[in-house]
Amino acid sequence: MYRELPVEEAYHIQTGGPLIMIASVSEDGTADVMTAAWNAPFDTDQPLVVLDKSHTTSANILATGRYVICIVSDADTKSAFAAGSCKGRDVGDKFEAKGIPSRKSAKLGLKVPDGCLAYIECELKESEKPMFEKYGILVGKAVGVEADEKYWPEGAGDFREGMKHEVHHVSGSVLIRGGEITG
Ligand SMILES: Cc1cc2nc3c(=O)[nH]c(=O)nc-3n(C[C@H](O)[C@H](O)[C@H](O)COP(=O)(O)O)c2cc1C
């Protein structure tokens, strides 16, 4: 037996990729970070994120063409909810305003939340900007990837140990984690 649900609930059944934070910087150098549940790989080196155009992050990315996707760890979901609770344009540097510990990303040198499982540094090409501006579909090009070496040590073939610590958004403030290796 299946129960029919309102079509508006579709997104509550299809979770996105792992919960991420997106770090960016404004043209005048103010760091920002937000949280996003709706994301997936588009190509091997092209992560896709669906972002509301009203976010400070969206304006920052359109202005600078640079941002970092940060994979949230189950060890610190508090920072993710803090980053998703206010707008950078209202509070200034959100890392400072919300006490989110930070470090610098390896290639672009952007301020990113410390303690994430992995980071994908991205650039947004001019040719991809119209799709982002019009539909909020952000498809950037990875220019650097860092993974916690505890979870992807030299010689390991994949990120299975890191993925055990990824979380997915269920609804509201509810996250789910888990999974055993199968197959
Ligand atoms: C768990 C969670 C998931 C979220 N997922 C998304 C998302 O997928 N896309 C989006 O545009 N906003 C999402 N948000 C909302 C933004 O993180 C939030 O509006 C944030 O304050 C924007 O910050 P900014 O204006 O500094 O960029 C999410 C928030 C939370 C708490």
The ligand as an SDF file (V2000), in Angstrom:
LIG
                    3D

 31 33  0  0  0  0  0  0  0  0999 V2000
   19.5160   22.8870    6.5070 C   0  0  0  0  0  0  0  0  0  0  0  0
   19.4330   24.0310    5.5290 C   0  0  0  0  0  0  0  0  0  0  0  0
   19.4160   23.7770    4.1540 C   0  0  0  0  0  0  0  0  0  0  0  0
   19.3320   24.8340    3.2360 C   0  0  0  0  0  0  0  0  0  0  0  0
   19.3540   24.5500    1.8890 N   0  0  0  0  0  0  0  0  0  0  0  0
   19.3090   25.5530    0.9840 C   0  0  0  0  0  0  0  0  0  0  0  0
   19.4190   25.2760   -0.4020 C   0  0  0  0  0  0  0  0  0  0  0  0
   19.5710   24.1270   -0.8480 O   0  0  0  0  0  0  0  0  0  0  0  0
   19.3620   26.3290   -1.2610 N   0  0  0  0  0  0  0  0  0  0  0  0
   19.2020   27.6130   -0.8390 C   0  0  0  0  0  0  0  0  0  0  0  0
   19.1510   28.5340   -1.6780 O   0  0  0  0  0  0  0  0  0  0  0  0
   19.1280   27.9240    0.4780 N   0  0  0  0  0  0  0  0  0  0  0  0
   19.2000   26.9280    1.4070 C   0  0  0  0  0  0  0  0  0  0  0  0
   19.1570   27.1990    2.7520 N   0  0  0  0  0  0  0  0  0  0  0  0
   18.9670   28.6130    3.1870 C   0  0  0  0  0  0  0  0  0  0  0  0
   20.2610   29.4540    3.2930 C   0  0  0  0  0  0  0  0  0  0  0  0
   21.3310   28.7320    3.8890 O   0  0  0  0  0  0  0  0  0  0  0  0
   19.9700   30.7100    4.1330 C   0  0  0  0  0  0  0  0  0  0  0  0
   18.9060   31.4540    3.5560 O   0  0  0  0  0  0  0  0  0  0  0  0
   21.1650   31.6040    4.3770 C   0  0  0  0  0  0  0  0  0  0  0  0
   20.8410   32.4740    5.4320 O   0  0  0  0  0  0  0  0  0  0  0  0
   21.6400   32.4270    3.1740 C   0  0  0  0  0  0  0  0  0  0  0  0
   22.7690   33.1810    3.6010 O   0  0  0  0  0  0  0  0  0  0  0  0
   23.4520   34.3590    2.7570 P   0  0  0  0  0  0  0  0  0  0  0  0
   22.3900   35.4150    2.5000 O   0  0  0  0  0  0  0  0  0  0  0  0
   24.5230   34.8750    3.6910 O   0  0  0  0  0  0  0  0  0  0  0  0
   23.9790   33.7730    1.4990 O   0  0  0  0  0  0  0  0  0  0  0  0
   19.2540   26.1700    3.6990 C   0  0  0  0  0  0  0  0  0  0  0  0
   19.2740   26.4250    5.0790 C   0  0  0  0  0  0  0  0  0  0  0  0
   19.3640   25.3750    5.9860 C   0  0  0  0  0  0  0  0  0  0  0  0
   19.4120   25.6720    7.4680 C   0  0  0  0  0  0  0  0  0  0  0  0
  1  2  1  0
  2  3  1  0
  2 30  2  0
  3  4  2  0
  4  5  1  0
  4 28  1  0
  5  6  2  0
  6  7  1  0
  6 13  1  0
  7  8  2  0
  7  9  1  0
  9 10  1  0
 10 11  2  0
 10 12  1  0
 12 13  2  0
 13 14  1  0
 14 15  1  0
 14 28  1  0
 15 16  1  0
 16 17  1  0
 16 18  1  0
 18 19  1  0
 18 20  1  0
 20 21  1  0
 20 22  1  0
 22 23  1  0
 23 24  1  0
 24 25  2  0
 24 26  1  0
 24 27  1  0
 28 29  2  0
 29 30  1  0
 30 31  1  0
M  END
$$$$
